[in-house]
Amino acid sequence: MSHCPICGRDKQDEFCPYHQTASNNLKEMHEKWQIAAGLSWEDYLDKISDIEDTGRWIREVIEFITTQGNL
């Protein structure tokens, strides 16, 4: 079995179950933010990163996406 590129746990799809859920939530919520605020994917990730209450797994996925150039 292959491992999550973020944490090394066994991966489910692209990531481990924790980071996969975070990634799915980021993508789902972007659609809502895009409609409500017209934010691009990059602006959305910046905005979410700036929110103090953003969770660890979301932050780790954002960091992975931005450092890997997977925007």
Secondary structure, 3 states (H helix, E strand, C coil): CCECCCCCCECCCCCCHHHHHHHHHHHHHHHHHHHHHCCCHHHHHHHHHHCCCCCHHHHHHHHHHHHHCCC
